[in-house]
Amino acid sequence: MFREAQPADFNDIIRLYRQLHPQDSIPQDGSVEQSFERILAAPGLRLFLLELDGVVVASTYLNVIPNLTRSASPYAVIENVVVEESRRGAGLGKRIMDGTLRAAWAEGCYKAMLMTGSRTPAPHSFYRACGFSPDAKTAYLARPAPGT
């Protein structure tokens, strides 16, 4: 079942995110829980899950951003696409991405973008199979300098 995340899904989502970014530290100050609550409450931010037999097996994060160009059509940024490691290769990523893109189109988005930091071919092939073109745009990334 493809659905939006609910407050009770927090631990399942964190479990998946640990597989996505195992090197990330987990703050113990409540900030992760607060961010989760803010995401669930914010208009335009949607955290989706794919559930099989009552188990959360995949997640995506859809950001719908208002826009002043393209006839004021919003655009979407998709982040944190993750499928349970033990279930990868079974088509679950395609299923959750299909639902996420349908949600973006239902919001009137004229495009959906995502980035991957992966250098391995599999994620790139996956995103192309989902309809994303690596040739349409060039992505640049800036990060704050240490100490700022």
Secondary structure, DSSP 8 states (H G I E B T S, - for coil): -EEE--GGGHHHHHHHHHHH-TT----SSSHHHHHHHHHHHSTTEEEEEEEETTEEEEEEEEEEE--SSGGG--EEEEEEEEE-GGGTTSSHHHHHHHHHHHHHHHTT-S-EE------SHHHHHHHHHTT--TTS---------TT-
